[in-house]
């Protein structure tokens, strides 16, 4: 197990990362979980990382997101919403979902 004082903080997106694709959630569409990414996130959690699900969805969706995470068995510490709705995020620490799975 990782030393808690040196554990990673992992921020993971919801749509198209923990889910298999984007959905029109505002129309009641239900996302499907991406089991490979969920397994990779859970592995980081069990290795001692702090897992934060950070989504561009509005805070009004927080309860629905938390319900999906619980139903799918995603291990997480915190949920953050409203990161913005950009089409591209430029970040020196970015990792694509396929880079944390064997796809």
N, C-alpha and C positions, 0 to 999 in steps of 0.2 A: 504494500500500500504506500502511496505517495505521502511524504512528509507534509502535513497540513500547512505548515508555514511556507512551503515552497510550491504549493499546489497551483495548478493552472486555473485561470478563470476563462471558461468557454462560453461565448455568446453564440447561440444557434438560432437561425431564422426558423419560422414556422412554415409558411407557404413555400412550396417548391423546394423545401429542404427536409423538414420533418414530414412533409406530405409529398405525394407523388407528383402533384401539379397544382397550379392555381385554380381556384374555384370561385364562382360568384357567390360568396358567403352572404352578401347582402340580399340575395334572392333565395337563401336557404339551402344552397348546395352544400353537400357534406364532403369534406376532403377524405382521401384515403391515406393511411399512414405509409411512410417509406420505412419498411422494417429494417433494411440494411443501415440506414442512417440512425434510426432509433437505437439499434444494437450498438453502433459506434459511440453514440452519445452516452448511452448507459454504461459502456465500458469506461469512458472517461470519468463519469460520475463515481463509479466503484473504485477507480484508481485514485480518487481523492480530489478531482477537479470540482470547482464550483460551476454549476451549469445554470446559465441564465437564458431563457427563451426570450428573444427580442424580435418583435415583429412590427411591421409597418401598419398592421391593423389598428384601428382605434381602440381606446380603452373600453368602449362599450362592448367589445368582443372578448374581453379578458375572461369572463366566466365560461364562455363557450370554448375558448382555447384551453383553459385549465381542465375542463371536462374531457376534451379530446386527449390531452396529455395523460390524464389519469386512466382513461379507458384503454389507451394504447400501451400503458406501462412505461411511459417515459419518466425517467428519474430527473428531477430538476429542483433547483433551489429558489429560483425567482422568475418572475414574468414581467417583461417590460413591453409596453406598446408605444405606438406613435414615433417610430424612428424616422418617419418620413416615407414618402412614396416615390423614391427615385427609380429610374429605370436601370441605372448602373451605380454600384457602390465601389469607389476606389479606396482601398484600404491595404496598408502594408502587411496586415496580419490575416488577410482573407484566405479561406480555404474552401474550395468547392465541395459539395456533398460527395462527389465521386472520389475525392482525394482521401476521405476518411472511411470509405468502404472499399471492397475489392472489385468494384465495377470499373 
